[in-house]
Each structure stands twice: as C-alpha cells, then as structure tokens.
Amino acid sequence: MKSIRIFAPATIANLSCGFDVLGCCLDTIGDEMTLTLTASNEIRITKITGAQLPLETTKNVAGVAVNALVAALNQPVGVDIEIHKRIKAGSGIGSSAASSAGAVWAVNHLLGNPFTPHELISFAMEGERLASGNAHADNVAPALLGGFTFVRSYAPLDVLKLPSPKELVATVIHPQIEIKTADARAIIKQNVALKKAITQWGNLGGFISGLFTEDYNLISRSLDDVIIEPLRSILIPEFETVKEVALSTGALGCGISGSGPSIFTLNRGYQTAQQVAQAIKNVYQHTGIDFEIHISKINTQGIKTLSS
Ligand code: HSE
C-alpha cells in the first residue's frame, strides 16, 4: 500500500499587522502524520496520539479537509490517516491548520499531485472552518506554501508567497493554557475606526515591503497591531511584560501568535532569538504557569516528507 509519513509544521498567523492575511511557517515544532492509500474508498482516521480528538472523519479537521479534496476530485479515494499531535489545540501556533494542511498535502502527494499547493489551501480551510467557525487561511497557507504568505483576497481566494529574509528567527512562548480561536474571535469588534485602519494597512504594506527588501529596520517598525492586540492581549497572562522585555532584549517585534495564548517575536539572527527566549523565560518562570519556548528559523519549504 502506498504510504507517506510527513512533518506538518506549526505556523504563526496575523504577525501583528496582518490579521487573517499574514502568516509564516516554523521548522522546529510540528505534528507527524502517516497517510496510507487503501482500497476501501473511505477516509478513515485510524489513530491519534498526543491529543484527545475525534476519530470520526466529519468531526476531525483532517477528515473534513480531505473530504473537501475528494469532493473536488470527484472520484472515490480510500485513505487511512494517523495523526501524532505535538502542537496542542488552542495554542495559537496553528494546531488545526497543521492537521488540515498536512492531510490534504499528503493525500495529494499519494494521488500523484492532481492539485497545486495553492489549490490545496481552500480544502485545508474547511478544516479551519470546523475548528473555529471561520475558514481563515493565514495558518494553512504558510503550512502548505512555506515561508511567509499573504492572503490578498478571500473571495476569490488569492494567496501570495512572500520572500523570507535569511536572518529572521522566530522565538515563540506557548503558555500552557488553552484559548479557543472561536472565543478569541468573539471578542473582536466588527467595526474599525478609520484612523486605526490607516495605521494598520500602513504597517502591513511596510512589513511586506521589508520582507522584499530585507530591511530589518522596516520590518521592526511595521510589527505593530493597533486593532486586535489591544482587545485580545488581556487573555494572555503577562503579555505586556513579555513584550516589553522581548523588545528591550533586541527583538524586532513581538505580538500575539494567531489567536493566542502563544506570543511570538521575530529576531535578526539566532543569537538574539536565544537571548530573547531567555529573557521571556525569566518573566514567565514567576507566573506559576507552565510554558514551552520554541526557537525556529523560517521554514521556507512548509510540509516535509519524512519517509515514503
Ligand atoms: N487569524 C486567525 C485569528 C488565526 O487570529 O483568529 C487563528 O489562529
């Protein structure tokens, strides 16, 4: 039976100035999945380790995403899916996206790549719809395309891959509390003051321009969120202190990763990323909340084959 074992990476969505449109792919944290073609004509989730998640295909983000792919293919497919979760649900680093994107990427590979990576984004988004009630693409796109990605439009879907300046290294702290994306979305205001919108789209343009020109100073100036962060940061213990300490230690920017509780920083070089990790650790050690810290360069490839 044709089978593939893959690494399905964690991702940072929003990146402060790009709510629902910007994301980037990490390298040092992700799930493992094994997918095997079968003669059953059924999509089955056969095993999940590392998390309590439904095996029922229609209730599991990976199952729903693969169902969307099979519907578009319009021919029967049999596949068994094993998921080994290392990214916790409600972490803010794209746990549901890793499963959804990983599953469609692997099935597509096993079938001889009938779809392009860009086409897979809309299937994986169905997993996000199940997980959070909203089919956002800012985690699944960087997982599928690698590097930094930008959703220019949702209708029609138009996703671009952006350059990854070589020296960028992310440090992410994941406090071990769960914030459901649906809850974090419920507290966002539906209307934005024009003045704030101007600031935000100025920063978004600046950030993207900084990626193209490898202008680390411009990237740093642009990593600012005047719309979402002020509303969501109250959900994350010691957010302001972590941000203050990260920036004073040399991080280019610091913000909420996705819908939290993880907090990301982008740094110029590995040494600064390590120093920032230590500084954040010093803050969080006093909270009594367990946490994990990940340091990762930008993964420009996205999902990776481990064996086939
Ligand atoms: N853009 C989404 C949100 C990402 O912030 O709600 C969720 O990981």
Residues whose N, C-alpha, C, O or C-beta is under 5 A from the ligand:
A	BS01	HSE	A13 F19 D20 H136 D138 T181 R185 G258 S259
